[in-house]
Each structure stands twice: as structure tokens, then as C-alpha cells.
Amino acid sequence: MRSIRRTVLIAAAVAGAAAVATGVSAARKRDVPPPALDGELCFDQGTRAATADDFGHLVGTSPDVVLLPGSTADVAATICWAAKRGRTFAAQGQRHSVWGRSSAPNGVVADMSTQRLVGRARGDRIVVGAGATWSEVLAATLPQGKTPTVLTDYLGLSVGGTLAVGGVGGTTWRHGVQSDNVLSMVVVTGAGRTITCSAEHHPDLFDAVRAGLGQVAVITEATLALVEAPQQVRRFVLSYPDLATMLRDERLLVRDGRFDAVQGAIPAAPSGGVAFQVDVAKFFTGSPPDDGVLLAGLSDDPAGRKPSTIPYPDYLDRLAGLESALRANGQWFHPHPWITTFIGDSRVEYVVDDELGRIDPAHDLGALGQIVLSPIRTGAITSPLLRTPAEELCFAFNLVRVPTTADRGNADRLVESNRAVYERVRRNGGTLYPVSAFPMSPEDWRRHFGPAFDRLREAKRTFDPDHVLTPGYEIFEDGPRRIVEGVPRRRLSRR
């Protein structure tokens, strides 16, 4: 009995000493002085609160500190400082995440909008800061007669933010995603190393950063590929009687390549139900294209065609009017429980028809919402971490929900619906475009990445061994090694 009691007392003393040592160690980590910077670290509540929310308005977590970097060196020094303090680090551009995934609970968030320097277009490329928006890039390239190959529909997104997830646009069907069209990047790894990577130099890092969800490095600068910019766009919005006819024409248009941009949509119809539309665009300079050639053999309703010829910059900024309307009526600031996926051609009609039978368009999408249904040749996508179905042709299938109310109960209902939609898509061979509003577990992410998961995990071990970077995705089971463990991201309060 004495022997047992003595063992317990010794164990308790050892545990107590360890706890004291751990507390001292944690305190020392917290007391690590901040580095000297070109920019600044902000500890005030107002700045921290501004980074806690995102475009989704669904999940919010406040960091301890906000970095306003003045240079790439600031990002490197602050990542090292965060690691020494046992904290995490996440970069934010325009905060257009919809599920709090660019957050760093009790860690450091970098507001990369301070890194928005845009160089001069030189030949087939331009160097830009990761915090620059695509509209700012265009402001520099269009006067030189150049344009990026692929642009997102909304130009207010940051370059670094879209390269980290992929970046899908109207020309993706032909040219891939934006991360397929970046030539090189300056990045800071989770170990604090600044590296310039490309397909030729550090290709393993290059492939882990493109569409790598910020898991191994923070992008601070990118060299983007440019092509000749057209002057005009001949655009048609085509109307269809049903889903099958719409899909048949989308397949035809991708196969023969007569248009430069092909995007399908299923908006809520004013009279109830939904409409089926394909938005197509032909870029040109000089003489306009022949409408008869462009529209030959299509099965749309000729009476419903909406043709227009507009300047190329106006076409690129075509969502500006919608944004203004949403801001004016307050819906821009409502929750955005969106879900974005890819479905293989062989199952797309079955899946979409099934989902249409499950939703009330006006209630589940909103009068200004829609279902995106756009064709993509999977061979055009080369970023290895962007997962698409194992078919030659797939479709972006996105529920762009624009609720007419800020009611949190309704938003939570739609988030739960997103999870169910994803499971049905996945069971039919589809994949996730990971900018969606619903939680994903480490097992979900392992299943999502499939054979590519081991590549990402090895890159994480190599370039971010202490799991400092971008904890909001919650991809890895071991998670971030930080002083404050188990801090959950919280749902934003009901409004």
C-alpha cells in the first residue's frame, strides 16, 4: 500500500512539475516580442473584429492580432513569430470565403489588401501583389491591349485568394482555372521561408500552392500569363425549354468551340419554377462575327434570344449592376450559404433533375439567386489539387443562394441542405469546389482529395511542419499545434 501511495504521490508531483513547466513554456511563447516590420501589427478590437467575418456571414472567429504587411519579409517574420508563440496564421484578401476558412482563431490574420502593387504588363506576363483585385489587374493590362486568360465573373476578388482555390470563369472550359495560368509565385512557407516557385523551380511547392487552400504557403506575389485582349464581345443569352435541351447545346458548344465563353444558369423564374439559360460570348476585334455561323444548329428558342455587342471591359464587369442592386437592398450583407461542385457529364442530367425536384427556387435560391451549370473540359485543368470527376467533360454545379432575409434560422437550414446536396453529388461521382458553406471533417477532406491527399499531406509536412497556416479548412487530423487548443470557430449570432 505504501509503495502504491508513494508511486501516486511521485506521479502527481511529476505531473504538477510538468504542468508548471508547460505553463511557463506557454507563457514564454506568449511573451515572444513581435518582430520589427515595414508594416504593422494591430491588436485593437476594431481591426480584429473586421477580419472575423467574411462574405458568407455564417462563421466568425476573431484573431489575436492582424498583420498589415508592408512587404513579403513582414509575412515571413510574422509567420515565424506566430509559430514561436504556438499560434496559427491565415492570409485574407477580400474575405470572400463563405465559411470562415480564412480565419485564424486566437492567431494572426494577415490583411493582404496592403499588398496590391500591380506592375506594368510586359509581353505575355504581369507581376502583381497577391492582395490586388482582378479589376486592378485589368486596369493595368487593358491599356496595354492585354488581359489574363481566365477571369472570375466577379472582379472584386483578390489574386492570391483565387489562386489558392483555383479560380473558375467563363473561359475555364477551354483554358482551365486561374491557378493553371499563373507562371510563378513568391510564397512564404509555414516554416517562414520565402521561395519563388514555378513549374521549373520548386515544382513540388508550386503544385501544392496552386488550389492548395493555403495549407503550405502564403502567396505574396504572382506572375500572371497574359494574352491579347479583344475590343468587343458578341454576347447571347439563349433560352431553353428544359434541362436536357440546354445540356445538349452546352456539350455541342464545348465540342466545336465556336464561342470563347460558355456558361449555363438555371435562375428562379418570375412566374414560379425555373428558367434554363446559356450565356455565350464571342470575343473579337474589328469585324463582328457572323451570327448565323455562331448560332447554327442550336436548339434554343429563337424568340427568347437576347443578343448584344458590348466593349470587352463592360463584358468583364457585367456583375457590377447586380452587386450595386444587392448592396442597395441590403442582400449583399445577408448570409450567403453557397455550394459549388463539379459533376461528370454522365450523371449531370440525373443529379440536376433530382435536385430541381427537391428545391423551392424562390425559397431556396432567392429571386436573384440561381443554379450555375457550366461545361468544363477536365483536361484543361492542370492544378493537381483541384479535384474534378474522372470524365472528359464535367459541369460546374453551384447553388448561388441569395436569401431575401438575414434570418439565421433560414441560413442554417440552407447550410444543412448544402451538406445533403454535397453527399448526393459525391455519391454520383462528383467533387467539391472548396468554397462552399458547410463544415468538412478531416475524413471528408481525405475523401475529397482522394489520391492527391498524400501529396498534400507530404507537402504540409515539408513546408508547414508545425501546422501554422490556414487552420480554417480543418483538413488534417493532428491540426494546428498551438497554445490555445480546441478553440472552435463560432457561428455568427442571429441577426
Secondary structure, DSSP 8 states (H G I E B T S, - for coil): -HHHHHHHHHHHHHHHHHHHHHHHHHHHHHT------SSEEE-SHHHHHHTT--TT-SEE---SEEEE-SSHHHHHHHHHHHHHTT--EEEESS---SSSTT--TTSEEEEGGG---B---BTTEEEEETT-BHHHHHHHHGGGTEEES--BSSTTSBHHHHHHH---BTTHHHH--GGGSEEEEEEEETTS-EEEEESSSSHHHHHHHTTSTTSSEEEEEEEEEEEE--SEEEEEEEEESSHHHHHHHHHHHHHH--SSEEEEEEEB-TTSSB-EEEEEEEEESSS---HHHHHTT--S-GGG-EEEEEEHHHHHTTTHHHHHHHHHHTGGGS----EEEEEEHHHHHHHHHHHHTT--HHHHT-TT-EEEEEEEEGGG---TTS---SSSEEEEEEEE---SS--HHHHHHHHHHHHHHHHHHHHTT-EE-S--SS---HHHHHHHHGGGHHHHHHHHHHH-TT--B-GGG--SSS----SSTT---EE----
